[in-house]
Amino acid sequence: MEKSLNNYVHDNVIYSNQFAIIAFIVMVVFKIANLPSYMYQTAGRDAWIVIGILMAIEAAMFFVVLYITKRVNLLADNNKWLYIFHAFMYVYAMIRLTVLYSGLITYTSSSLFDQGRIDFILLAFALVIPYIASKGGNSVARLFEMLFYFVMAILLVMVLTPSFKADFSELTPIFGENNPKLVNSFIDYSVWFGDYVPLLYFTVKNNKNKIIDKASVPVAVISATIGIVVFYIAFIAVYGEAGGLVSFAFNRMSVFNTLSELLGATNFLSILVWMIMSILQITMIFLTACNALMCIIKNRILAIVVNTLVISALQWFFIKNLETAHNFAIGYVKYFVIVCAFAIPIAMFIYAKLCAKGKI
């Protein structure tokens, strides 16, 4: 392994509080955009219960990943069997990147422009996101940490100054309808979950402050889980049966600069904070794809260039709109994604256990 690459894989270290900040942001960002509408279309008024169960599972998996990343450096490990791990990580990351990247592009186009030029938006992100990812996981984690407080300040203002009218009778009766699509809602949207998987390429270091070290991750994942469930409850209470028609829910549930009381509120703070969070998560997934490919071809720069070209081409020629991305996500790939979301961390958990016992 060349010297620069060797330095990169061994310097990819973050602290547990940075792990917690990343976990909070990636658990939230794409679950408050179009997913509420998709969920309502399948689960109806029980969407908040479904999302609560799925979020609880995701929160638990973050602790599995934390255990692994505190014990092994999967980015630096040269075990030949890990090539299988890297291959699955690459395909998994590219599928999620294809779908979520489309959401970011569409959101930017529809929120900031009357007639958004997808080509220029795509070009802008194709320059910025790979550049951030090229700085490595350590720098990406610091960027999450720096922007986290700015994001939280805006979110806190929005939470403390609500202006929507909610009818909580829209939430009842619970499981009162014979909905044949309810079970599907646990599987169909697997691409929007599994946010813990990209963190497997980090090595987590304990904080000097033991309280922060032990409390940061539980506080982050529990807060994110509760926050998402509350958001879905509010969303259903506000929009009721129209919930399936409301795109970009976070934007519509915002409170400043109201442009339309019928369709909801549009405010530039919500656009700003969501775009920051989404760019951070897209960068994280892009970095995962680059790390996986790098571990296979042993060339980091080439991996970044190849992935930039591939994902840009997919967005330009294949995923031309949000509907195509949605149909792709709920197609057969959802089964691959959901299997990877559980099989990869569990396999690496076993691998970490075996490494700890000196059997590998």
ABEGO torsion letter per residue (X at the ends): XBAAAAAAAAABBBBAAAAAAAAAAAAAAAAABAAAAAAAAAAEAAAAAAAAAAAAAAAAAAAAAAAAAAABBAAABABAAAAAAAAAAAAAAAAAAAAAAAAAAAAAAAAABABBBAAAAAAAAAAAAAAAAAAEAAAAAAAAAAAAAAAAAAAAAAAABBABBBBAAAAOBBGABBBAAAAAAAAAAAAABGAAAAAAABBBBBBABAAAAAAAAAAAAAAAAAAAAAAAAAAAAAAEAAAAABBGAAAAABABGBABAAAEBBBAAAAAAAAAAAAAAAAAAAAAAAAAAAAAAGBAAAAAAAAAAAAAAAAAAABABAAAAAAAAABAAAAAAAAAAAAAAAAAAAAAAAAAAGAX
